[in-house]
Amino acid sequence: MLALGQWYQKQSVDESALRVEAILRMARAEACSQGRLIRLAFDPSSLCPSILWEPSPLQEPGRFVPHYGAWANDLPTDLLRFIRCRRTGQSAGRLLTYSDAKEPETPDGEPLQSITFMPDGSCDSAVIEVAAADGLDPRTGRIEINGVTGSVSLRMLTPTEQAEQREIDAQAQEAGQ
Protein backbone atom coordinates (compact mmCIF):
# COMPACT_ATOMS: atom_id res chain seq x y z
CA MET A 1 0.00 0.00 0.00
CA LEU A 2 1.28 3.45 -0.92
CA ALA A 3 2.07 5.71 2.00
CA LEU A 4 0.84 8.97 0.51
CA GLY A 5 2.22 11.16 3.30
CA GLN A 6 5.75 9.80 2.88
CA TRP A 7 5.56 10.11 -0.90
CA TYR A 8 4.38 13.71 -0.63
CA GLN A 9 7.13 14.56 1.88
CA LYS A 10 9.83 13.14 -0.42
CA GLN A 11 8.38 14.99 -3.39
CA SER A 12 8.31 18.31 -1.53
CA VAL A 13 11.96 17.92 -0.46
CA ASP A 14 12.95 16.99 -4.02
CA GLU A 15 11.00 19.91 -5.49
CA SER A 16 12.42 22.34 -2.93
CA ALA A 17 15.99 21.23 -3.68
CA LEU A 18 15.27 21.64 -7.40
CA ARG A 19 13.99 25.15 -6.67
CA VAL A 20 17.27 26.03 -4.91
CA GLU A 21 19.15 24.68 -7.93
CA ALA A 22 17.06 26.86 -10.27
CA ILE A 23 17.58 29.95 -8.11
CA LEU A 24 21.35 29.44 -8.23
CA ARG A 25 21.14 29.31 -12.02
CA MET A 26 19.05 32.49 -12.00
CA ALA A 27 21.63 34.21 -9.78
CA ARG A 28 24.37 33.37 -12.29
CA ALA A 29 22.26 34.61 -15.21
CA GLU A 30 21.35 37.80 -13.34
CA ALA A 31 25.00 38.52 -12.54
CA CYS A 32 25.86 38.16 -16.23
CA SER A 33 22.95 40.21 -17.57
CA GLN A 34 23.25 43.05 -15.03
CA GLY A 35 27.04 43.15 -14.80
CA ARG A 36 26.85 43.04 -11.00
CA LEU A 37 27.96 40.65 -8.27
CA ILE A 38 25.13 38.49 -6.92
CA ARG A 39 25.61 36.60 -3.66
CA LEU A 40 23.87 33.79 -1.80
CA ALA A 41 24.50 34.60 1.87
CA PHE A 42 23.21 33.34 5.21
CA ASP A 43 21.76 35.39 8.04
CA PRO A 44 23.92 34.81 11.15
CA SER A 45 20.95 34.64 13.55
CA SER A 46 18.33 32.67 11.59
CA LEU A 47 20.76 30.77 9.30
CA CYS A 48 18.30 31.44 6.46
CA PRO A 49 19.73 32.12 3.01
CA SER A 50 19.04 35.20 0.96
CA ILE A 51 20.05 36.56 -2.42
CA LEU A 52 21.99 39.83 -2.29
CA TRP A 53 23.45 42.08 -4.95
CA GLU A 54 26.02 44.85 -5.18
CA PRO A 55 24.06 47.85 -6.53
CA SER A 56 26.94 50.36 -6.75
CA PRO A 57 30.22 48.50 -7.30
CA LEU A 58 32.17 51.67 -8.14
CA GLN A 59 30.80 53.97 -5.44
CA GLU A 60 30.34 51.37 -2.68
CA PRO A 61 32.29 48.22 -3.52
CA GLY A 62 31.54 45.26 -1.25
CA ARG A 63 28.17 46.61 -0.06
CA PHE A 64 25.48 44.02 -0.71
CA VAL A 65 21.75 44.59 -0.27
CA PRO A 66 18.76 42.25 -0.67
CA HIS A 67 17.93 41.54 -4.30
CA TYR A 68 14.59 42.91 -5.47
CA GLY A 69 13.72 40.19 -8.03
CA ALA A 70 10.76 37.90 -7.34
CA TRP A 71 12.86 34.83 -8.11
CA ALA A 72 15.38 35.85 -5.44
CA ASN A 73 12.72 35.74 -2.73
CA ASP A 74 11.60 32.21 -3.60
CA LEU A 75 14.15 30.22 -1.59
CA PRO A 76 12.21 27.37 0.08
CA THR A 77 13.26 28.05 3.66
CA ASP A 78 9.97 26.70 5.00
CA LEU A 79 10.56 23.17 3.67
CA LEU A 80 14.36 22.95 3.68
CA ARG A 81 17.12 23.71 6.08
CA PHE A 82 20.60 24.39 4.81
CA ILE A 83 22.96 22.07 6.65
CA ARG A 84 26.17 22.99 4.86
CA CYS A 85 27.48 25.49 2.33
CA ARG A 86 31.20 25.23 1.77
CA ARG A 87 33.28 26.82 -0.96
CA THR A 88 35.54 24.31 -2.67
CA GLY A 89 38.58 24.32 -4.92
CA GLN A 90 40.28 27.66 -5.43
CA SER A 91 37.24 29.44 -3.96
CA ALA A 92 37.69 27.73 -0.58
CA GLY A 93 40.24 30.14 0.86
CA ARG A 94 39.01 33.35 -0.72
CA LEU A 95 37.49 36.11 1.37
CA LEU A 96 35.98 38.98 -0.61
CA THR A 97 35.26 41.32 2.27
CA TYR A 98 35.79 41.48 6.00
CA SER A 99 32.16 40.45 6.56
CA ASP A 100 32.89 37.09 4.92
CA ALA A 101 35.28 36.27 7.78
CA LYS A 102 32.29 36.15 10.15
CA GLU A 103 30.13 33.76 8.16
CA PRO A 104 27.72 31.70 10.26
CA GLU A 105 27.86 28.03 11.17
CA THR A 106 25.09 25.55 11.81
CA PRO A 107 24.58 24.22 15.36
CA ASP A 108 26.60 21.17 14.19
CA GLY A 109 29.56 23.40 13.38
CA GLU A 110 29.16 23.15 9.59
CA PRO A 111 30.01 26.31 7.66
CA LEU A 112 27.42 28.36 5.80
CA GLN A 113 29.74 30.28 3.50
CA SER A 114 28.48 32.78 0.96
CA ILE A 115 28.65 32.07 -2.77
CA THR A 116 29.34 34.94 -5.15
CA PHE A 117 28.30 34.96 -8.82
CA MET A 118 30.45 37.17 -11.07
CA PRO A 119 29.43 39.21 -14.13
CA ASP A 120 31.66 37.08 -16.38
CA GLY A 121 29.57 33.95 -15.65
CA SER A 122 31.97 32.42 -13.17
CA CYS A 123 31.24 31.97 -9.48
CA ASP A 124 32.61 30.42 -6.33
CA SER A 125 32.82 26.64 -6.56
CA ALA A 126 30.80 25.22 -3.70
CA VAL A 127 28.84 22.35 -2.22
CA ILE A 128 25.48 23.03 -0.60
CA GLU A 129 23.67 20.39 1.43
CA VAL A 130 19.99 20.71 2.25
CA ALA A 131 17.61 18.53 4.25
CA ALA A 132 13.93 18.45 5.11
CA ALA A 133 13.14 21.16 7.66
CA ASP A 134 10.95 18.80 9.65
CA GLY A 135 13.54 15.97 9.61
CA LEU A 136 11.05 13.38 8.37
CA ASP A 137 12.93 12.63 5.15
CA PRO A 138 16.37 11.17 5.97
CA ARG A 139 17.82 12.07 2.56
CA THR A 140 19.88 15.16 1.85
CA GLY A 141 20.17 17.14 -1.33
CA ARG A 142 23.72 17.81 -2.48
CA ILE A 143 24.05 20.76 -4.84
CA GLU A 144 27.45 21.14 -6.47
CA ILE A 145 28.46 24.35 -8.23
CA ASN A 146 31.39 24.41 -10.66
CA GLY A 147 32.78 27.93 -10.42
CA VAL A 148 34.52 27.94 -13.80
CA THR A 149 31.59 26.81 -15.93
CA GLY A 150 28.80 27.89 -13.58
CA SER A 151 27.15 24.48 -13.88
CA VAL A 152 24.88 23.42 -11.04
CA SER A 153 23.96 19.82 -10.29
CA LEU A 154 21.72 18.21 -7.69
CA ARG A 155 21.81 14.71 -6.24
CA MET A 156 19.54 13.36 -3.53
CA LEU A 157 21.59 11.18 -1.14
CA THR A 158 20.56 8.53 1.34
CA PRO A 159 22.25 8.72 4.78
CA THR A 160 24.75 6.04 3.68
CA GLU A 161 25.56 7.88 0.45
CA GLN A 162 25.93 11.13 2.37
CA ALA A 163 28.42 9.55 4.80
CA GLU A 164 30.42 8.15 1.89
CA GLN A 165 30.41 11.53 0.13
CA ARG A 166 31.53 13.33 3.30
CA GLU A 167 34.45 10.90 3.55
CA ILE A 168 35.40 11.63 -0.07
CA ASP A 169 35.15 15.37 0.62
CA ALA A 170 37.37 15.08 3.71
CA GLN A 171 40.01 13.14 1.78
CA ALA A 172 39.96 15.70 -1.04
CA GLN A 173 40.26 18.56 1.44
CA GLU A 174 43.22 16.89 3.17
CA ALA A 175 44.90 16.36 -0.21
CA GLY A 176 44.45 20.07 -0.93
CA GLN A 177 42.19 19.63 -3.94
PAKEKOL-139480 format. One line per 10 residues: number of its first residue (from 1); their letters; for each residue x, y, z of N, C-alpha, C. Coordinates in Angstrom, 3 decimals, always signed. Layout:
BEGIN
NUM) A) X Y Z X Y Z X Y Z  ...
% end
This chain:
BEGIN
1) MLALGQWYQK) +0.836 -1.182 +0.000 +0.000 +0.000 +0.000 +0.887 +1.254 +0.000  +0.523 +2.219 -0.789 +1.283 +3.450 -0.920 +1.065 +4.349 +0.287  +2.149 +4.765 +0.883 +2.067 +5.707 +2.000 +2.106 +7.109 +1.396  +0.958 +7.697 +1.206 +0.838 +8.974 +0.514 +1.580 +10.096 +1.225  +1.535 +10.114 +2.541 +2.220 +11.160 +3.297 +3.720 +11.126 +3.080  +4.311 +9.929 +3.097 +5.751 +9.795 +2.876 +6.121 +10.186 +1.451  +5.302 +9.764 +0.491 +5.562 +10.107 -0.900 +5.531 +11.622 -1.080  +4.512 +12.265 -0.502 +4.385 +13.714 -0.630 +5.564 +14.421 +0.019  +5.994 +13.945 +1.182 +7.128 +14.557 +1.877 +8.387 +14.473 +1.024  +8.644 +13.292 +0.423 +9.828 +13.136 -0.422 +9.743 +14.035 -1.645
11) QSVDESALRV) +8.550 +14.140 -2.220 +8.377 +14.994 -3.386 +8.616 +16.455 -3.037  +8.132 +16.896 -1.879 +8.314 +18.314 -1.534 +9.780 +18.627 -1.243  +10.531 +17.704 -0.669 +11.961 +17.919 -0.458 +12.678 +17.949 -1.809  +12.342 +17.014 -2.690 +12.952 +16.991 -4.023 +12.656 +18.281 -4.777  +11.396 +18.687 -4.772 +11.002 +19.906 -5.489 +11.659 +21.147 -4.887  +11.780 +21.199 -3.578 +12.423 +22.342 -2.930 +13.902 +22.407 -3.283  +14.567 +21.259 -3.304 +15.987 +21.228 -3.681 +16.155 +21.649 -5.142  +15.233 +21.218 -6.003 +15.268 +21.644 -7.400 +15.059 +23.154 -7.518  +14.228 +23.711 -6.652 +13.990 +25.154 -6.668 +15.263 +25.909 -6.275  +15.989 +25.403 -5.290 +17.267 +26.028 -4.914 +18.226 +25.981 -6.100
21) EAILRMARAE) +18.291 +24.834 -6.760 +19.154 +24.680 -7.932 +18.785 +25.717 -9.010  +17.504 +25.890 -9.266 +17.056 +26.861 -10.270 +17.392 +28.293 -9.859  +17.263 +28.609 -8.584 +17.579 +29.955 -8.109 +19.073 +30.244 -8.247  +19.907 +29.246 -8.034 +21.346 +29.440 -8.228 +21.651 +29.721 -9.697  +20.959 +29.043 -10.594 +21.138 +29.314 -12.023 +20.661 +30.727 -12.373  +19.561 +31.133 -11.769 +19.049 +32.490 -12.000 +20.038 +33.536 -11.476  +20.654 +33.270 -10.346 +21.630 +34.209 -9.785 +22.801 +34.387 -10.743  +23.268 +33.294 -11.323 +24.368 +33.372 -12.291 +23.939 +34.182 -13.512  +22.753 +33.893 -14.033 +22.258 +34.612 -15.210 +22.075 +36.099 -14.910  +21.563 +36.410 -13.732 +21.354 +37.804 -13.341 +22.684 +38.544 -13.213
31) ACSQGRLIRL) +23.683 +37.898 -12.652 +25.004 +38.524 -12.535 +25.558 +38.855 -13.921  +25.379 +37.930 -14.866 +25.859 +38.159 -16.235 +25.084 +39.281 -16.915  +23.770 +39.237 -16.830 +22.953 +40.210 -17.574 +23.026 +41.611 -16.985  +23.206 +41.729 -15.677 +23.247 +43.045 -15.031 +24.663 +43.580 -14.828  +25.662 +42.716 -15.011 +27.040 +43.153 -14.800 +27.343 +43.491 -13.350  +26.688 +42.789 -12.433 +26.845 +43.035 -10.995 +27.144 +41.716 -10.282  +27.768 +41.824 -9.108 +27.962 +40.652 -8.267 +26.636 +40.293 -7.606  +26.311 +39.020 -7.608 +25.128 +38.488 -6.922 +25.660 +37.486 -5.913  +25.087 +37.464 -4.722 +25.606 +36.598 -3.663 +24.486 +35.861 -2.949  +24.707 +34.565 -2.710 +23.875 +33.786 -1.797 +24.578 +33.884 -0.454
41) AFDPSSLCPS) +23.895 +34.429 +0.546 +24.495 +34.601 +1.872 +23.513 +34.133 +2.933  +24.022 +33.872 +4.121 +23.207 +33.338 +5.207 +23.146 +34.329 +6.355  +21.956 +34.512 +6.894 +21.756 +35.388 +8.043 +22.384 +34.724 +9.268  +23.245 +35.421 +9.999 +23.922 +34.806 +11.151 +22.980 +34.350 +12.266  +21.846 +35.022 +12.444 +20.951 +34.636 +13.550 +19.963 +33.545 +13.152  +19.350 +33.654 +11.983 +18.331 +32.671 +11.588 +18.903 +31.542 +10.747  +20.112 +31.723 +10.209 +20.760 +30.774 +9.303 +19.984 +30.586 +7.998  +19.065 +31.498 +7.708 +18.300 +31.442 +6.463 +19.098 +32.107 +5.343  +19.022 +31.526 +4.143 +19.735 +32.120 +3.014 +18.951 +33.266 +2.395  +19.674 +34.142 +1.737 +19.036 +35.201 +0.961 +19.927 +35.528 -0.226
51) ILWEPSPLQE) +19.318 +36.139 -1.234 +20.051 +36.565 -2.422 +20.310 +38.066 -2.283  +21.578 +38.439 -2.406 +21.995 +39.833 -2.286 +22.661 +40.263 -3.589  +22.731 +41.564 -3.797 +23.453 +42.077 -4.955 +24.212 +43.337 -4.580  +25.188 +43.674 -5.399 +26.024 +44.846 -5.180 +25.531 +45.948 -6.129  +24.683 +46.875 -5.637 +24.061 +47.854 -6.525 +25.016 +48.922 -7.075  +26.027 +49.295 -6.326 +26.937 +50.360 -6.750 +28.384 +49.920 -6.585  +28.869 +49.046 -7.486 +30.216 +48.501 -7.298 +31.331 +49.543 -7.365  +31.123 +50.655 -8.063 +32.174 +51.673 -8.142 +32.132 +52.637 -6.963  +30.930 +53.023 -6.550 +30.802 +53.970 -5.445 +30.917 +53.289 -4.079  +30.336 +52.094 -3.957 +30.341 +51.372 -2.676 +30.693 +49.898 -2.901
61) PGRFVPHYGA) +31.928 +49.616 -3.275 +32.293 +48.215 -3.520 +32.180 +47.376 -2.246  +31.662 +46.176 -2.391 +31.538 +45.265 -1.254 +30.278 +45.443 -0.436  +29.428 +46.426 -0.790 +28.171 +46.610 -0.060 +27.076 +45.849 -0.796  +26.531 +44.853 -0.134 +25.481 +44.016 -0.706 +24.165 +44.304 -0.003  +23.097 +44.349 -0.790 +21.752 +44.585 -0.268 +20.837 +43.494 -0.808  +19.687 +43.276 -0.167 +18.764 +42.249 -0.665 +18.366 +42.516 -2.120  +18.320 +41.447 -2.893 +17.929 +41.541 -4.303 +16.428 +41.755 -4.381  +15.998 +42.540 -5.334 +14.591 +42.911 -5.466 +13.785 +41.954 -6.350  +14.423 +41.066 -7.098 +13.716 +40.186 -8.031 +12.836 +39.172 -7.324  +11.693 +38.871 -7.929 +10.760 +37.904 -7.336 +11.402 +36.527 -7.194
71) WANDLPTDLL) +12.211 +36.139 -8.167 +12.858 +34.831 -8.106 +13.801 +34.736 -6.909  +14.408 +35.852 -6.531 +15.385 +35.855 -5.440 +14.732 +35.646 -4.079  +13.439 +35.897 -3.993 +12.715 +35.738 -2.728 +11.987 +34.411 -2.643  +12.319 +33.478 -3.520 +11.603 +32.214 -3.599 +12.391 +31.043 -3.025  +13.403 +31.316 -2.219 +14.154 +30.218 -1.594 +13.236 +29.473 -0.622  +13.164 +28.163 -0.718 +12.207 +27.373 +0.077 +12.658 +27.130 +1.513  +12.777 +28.186 +2.289 +13.261 +28.050 +3.662 +12.231 +27.429 +4.593  +10.987 +27.328 +4.158 +9.969 +26.705 +4.997 +10.035 +25.181 +4.943  +10.507 +24.617 +3.828 +10.561 +23.172 +3.665 +11.965 +22.591 +3.819  +12.976 +23.420 +3.621 +14.357 +22.950 +3.676 +15.142 +23.702 +4.736
81) RFIRCRRTGQ) +16.129 +23.021 +5.266 +17.122 +23.712 +6.080 +18.475 +23.462 +5.414  +19.279 +24.469 +5.426 +20.598 +24.393 +4.809 +21.555 +23.879 +5.870  +22.115 +22.685 +5.637 +22.963 +22.070 +6.652 +24.452 +22.284 +6.385  +24.773 +22.743 +5.185 +26.173 +22.986 +4.864 +26.248 +23.804 +3.582  +27.156 +24.759 +3.554 +27.476 +25.492 +2.330 +28.955 +25.826 +2.431  +29.738 +25.098 +1.662 +31.195 +25.231 +1.765 +31.783 +25.494 +0.382  +32.577 +26.573 +0.284 +33.285 +26.825 -0.961 +34.344 +25.755 -1.137  +34.588 +25.378 -2.369 +35.541 +24.307 -2.674 +36.565 +24.799 -3.692  +37.572 +23.982 -3.921 +38.582 +24.315 -4.920 +39.294 +25.609 -4.590  +39.570 +26.404 -5.616 +40.284 +27.664 -5.429 +39.443 +28.685 -4.668
91) SAGRLLTYSD) +38.129 +28.509 -4.665 +37.244 +29.435 -3.957 +37.289 +29.234 -2.446  +37.785 +28.094 -1.992 +37.693 +27.730 -0.583 +38.370 +28.728 +0.353  +39.513 +29.259 -0.033 +40.239 +30.141 +0.864 +40.019 +31.616 +0.629  +39.170 +31.949 -0.320 +39.006 +33.348 -0.719 +37.990 +34.069 +0.151  +38.391 +35.225 +0.647 +37.488 +36.113 +1.373 +37.374 +37.398 +0.568  +36.157 +37.767 +0.191 +35.976 +38.978 -0.610 +35.954 +40.238 +0.234  +35.349 +40.160 +1.395 +35.257 +41.322 +2.272 +35.457 +40.866 +3.704  +35.624 +41.809 +4.592 +35.795 +41.477 +6.000 +34.574 +40.743 +6.543  +33.374 +41.083 +6.048 +32.161 +40.449 +6.562 +32.142 +38.952 +6.278  +32.839 +38.510 +5.208 +32.894 +37.086 +4.916 +33.623 +36.305 +6.013
101) AKEPETPDGE) +34.516 +36.957 +6.738 +35.279 +36.274 +7.777 +34.383 +35.868 +8.946  +33.190 +36.448 +9.043 +32.293 +36.155 +10.147 +31.079 +35.349 +9.689  +31.257 +34.514 +8.682 +30.126 +33.755 +8.162 +29.620 +32.769 +9.220  +28.308 +32.538 +9.215 +27.717 +31.699 +10.264 +28.030 +30.215 +10.099  +27.761 +29.496 +11.168 +27.864 +28.033 +11.172 +26.558 +27.473 +11.700  +26.267 +26.236 +11.292 +25.090 +25.553 +11.809 +25.364 +25.137 +13.248  +24.337 +24.712 +13.998 +24.579 +24.219 +15.359 +25.552 +23.035 +15.400  +25.665 +22.293 +14.264 +26.598 +21.167 +14.194 +28.013 +21.599 +13.850  +28.241 +22.905 +13.687 +29.563 +23.404 +13.378 +29.901 +23.420 +11.897  +28.921 +23.131 +11.032 +29.162 +23.147 +9.594 +29.114 +24.587 +9.090
111) PLQSITFMPD) +29.990 +24.933 +8.155 +30.010 +26.307 +7.655 +28.830 +26.608 +6.739  +28.404 +27.846 +6.753 +27.420 +28.364 +5.803 +28.083 +29.551 +5.114  +28.973 +29.250 +4.182 +29.737 +30.279 +3.504 +28.925 +30.877 +2.356  +29.168 +32.126 +2.068 +28.477 +32.776 +0.958 +29.050 +32.292 -0.368  +28.241 +32.413 -1.407 +28.651 +32.069 -2.770 +28.417 +33.305 -3.617  +29.443 +33.750 -4.326 +29.339 +34.944 -5.147 +29.360 +34.566 -6.621  +28.410 +35.152 -7.369 +28.303 +34.963 -8.817 +28.833 +36.223 -9.482  +29.756 +36.053 -10.434 +30.451 +37.171 -11.071 +29.799 +37.545 -12.406  +30.004 +38.779 -12.846 +29.431 +39.212 -14.129 +29.952 +38.458 -15.347  +31.118 +37.824 -15.237 +31.658 +37.077 -16.381 +31.107 +35.662 -16.488
121) GSCDSAVIEV) +30.174 +35.280 -15.603 +29.568 +33.947 -15.648 +30.208 +32.949 -14.707  +31.337 +33.315 -14.134 +31.968 +32.419 -13.171 +31.367 +32.666 -11.790  +31.726 +31.813 -10.854 +31.242 +31.969 -9.482 +32.159 +31.173 -8.556  +31.875 +31.247 -7.282 +32.605 +30.416 -6.327 +32.181 +28.968 -6.529  +33.143 +28.067 -6.582 +32.816 +26.645 -6.561 +32.366 +26.311 -5.150  +31.321 +25.503 -5.032 +30.797 +25.220 -3.696 +29.970 +23.951 -3.691  +29.760 +23.461 -2.482 +28.842 +22.353 -2.222 +27.835 +22.843 -1.192  +26.563 +22.672 -1.512 +25.482 +23.032 -0.596 +24.747 +21.747 -0.258  +24.474 +21.543 +1.015 +23.670 +20.394 +1.429 +22.409 +20.899 +2.109  +21.283 +20.336 +1.694 +19.986 +20.711 +2.253 +19.276 +19.460 +2.738
131) AAADGLDPRT) +18.387 +19.636 +3.706 +17.611 +18.530 +4.253 +16.203 +19.028 +4.551  +15.307 +18.094 +4.767 +13.930 +18.451 +5.108 +13.922 +19.224 +6.424  +13.197 +20.320 +6.453 +13.144 +21.159 +7.657 +12.553 +20.412 +8.836  +11.602 +19.522 +8.564 +10.953 +18.795 +9.654 +11.700 +17.518 +10.039  +12.738 +17.145 +9.295 +13.539 +15.972 +9.614 +12.895 +14.635 +9.297  +11.740 +14.640 +8.648 +11.049 +13.378 +8.371 +11.658 +12.605 +7.203  +12.278 +13.291 +6.286 +12.934 +12.626 +5.152 +14.416 +12.523 +5.485  +14.976 +11.318 +5.574 +16.373 +11.171 +5.973 +17.375 +11.560 +4.882  +16.917 +11.749 +3.666 +17.823 +12.072 +2.564 +18.285 +13.529 +2.640  +19.401 +13.783 +1.990 +19.878 +15.157 +1.852 +20.062 +15.440 +0.370
141) GRIEINGVTG) +19.884 +16.702 +0.022 +20.175 +17.136 -1.334 +21.566 +17.719 -1.357  +22.356 +17.305 -2.322 +23.722 +17.814 -2.476 +23.769 +18.590 -3.783  +23.985 +19.886 -3.672 +24.048 +20.761 -4.836 +25.505 +21.154 -5.018  +26.050 +20.820 -6.174 +27.446 +21.138 -6.469 +27.490 +22.215 -7.541  +28.315 +23.238 -7.301 +28.459 +24.345 -8.230 +29.902 +24.362 -8.724  +30.072 +24.298 -10.046 +31.389 +24.407 -10.659 +31.617 +25.881 -10.964  +32.568 +26.494 -10.305 +32.782 +27.929 -10.425 +33.274 +28.390 -11.779  +33.986 +27.539 -12.507 +34.522 +27.938 -13.800 +33.411 +27.966 -14.851  +32.635 +26.902 -14.908 +31.591 +26.807 -15.930 +30.246 +27.334 -15.449  +30.079 +27.443 -14.131 +28.804 +27.886 -13.584 +27.752 +26.796 -13.548
151) SVSLRMLTPT) +28.140 +25.560 -13.881 +27.146 +24.481 -13.880 +26.729 +24.129 -12.462  +25.468 +23.773 -12.329 +24.877 +23.425 -11.038 +24.250 +22.050 -11.178  +24.552 +21.152 -10.244 +23.958 +19.819 -10.293 +23.432 +19.434 -8.916  +22.377 +18.650 -8.928 +21.720 +18.215 -7.689 +21.659 +16.695 -7.658  +21.990 +16.139 -6.499 +21.809 +14.710 -6.240 +21.149 +14.564 -4.887  +20.163 +13.687 -4.814 +19.545 +13.360 -3.531 +20.279 +12.137 -2.992  +20.769 +12.236 -1.742 +21.587 +11.179 -1.144 +20.901 +10.544 +0.055  +21.016 +9.228 +0.149 +20.565 +8.529 +1.342 +21.582 +8.809 +2.452  +21.262 +8.499 +3.710 +22.254 +8.717 +4.775 +23.579 +7.989 +4.528  +23.523 +6.786 +3.976 +24.747 +6.041 +3.680 +25.555 +6.740 +2.590
161) EQAEQREIDA) +24.873 +7.170 +1.537 +25.560 +7.875 +0.454 +26.144 +9.198 +0.941  +25.435 +9.870 +1.834 +25.934 +11.130 +2.373 +27.207 +10.893 +3.184  +27.226 +9.856 +4.005 +28.416 +9.548 +4.801 +29.606 +9.230 +3.891  +29.357 +8.467 +2.836 +30.420 +8.145 +1.886 +30.930 +9.406 +1.196  +30.018 +10.290 +0.811 +30.409 +11.526 +0.133 +31.187 +12.441 +1.070  +30.797 +12.507 +2.321 +31.529 +13.330 +3.298 +32.959 +12.813 +3.473  +33.121 +11.487 +3.447 +34.452 +10.899 +3.550 +35.303 +11.272 +2.338  +34.704 +11.228 +1.163 +35.404 +11.626 -0.072 +35.792 +13.095 +0.014  +34.865 +13.944 +0.481 +35.145 +15.372 +0.618 +36.305 +15.623 +1.579  +36.311 +14.906 +2.710 +37.366 +15.082 +3.711 +38.720 +14.681 +3.145
171) QAQEAGQ) +38.753 +13.577 +2.392 +40.012 +13.142 +1.782 +40.504 +14.155 +0.757  +39.582 +14.703 -0.034 +39.964 +15.705 -1.039 +40.474 +16.961 -0.369  +39.856 +17.354 +0.731 +40.265 +18.563 +1.440 +41.656 +18.367 +2.051  +41.904 +17.174 +2.600 +43.224 +16.889 +3.172 +44.301 +16.888 +2.090  +43.950 +16.416 +0.898 +44.896 +16.362 -0.213 +45.116 +17.734 -0.833  +44.290 +18.716 -0.434 +44.452 +20.067 -0.934 +43.837 +20.288 -2.301  +42.843 +19.496 -2.636 +42.189 +19.634 -3.939 +40.989 +20.514 -3.854
% end
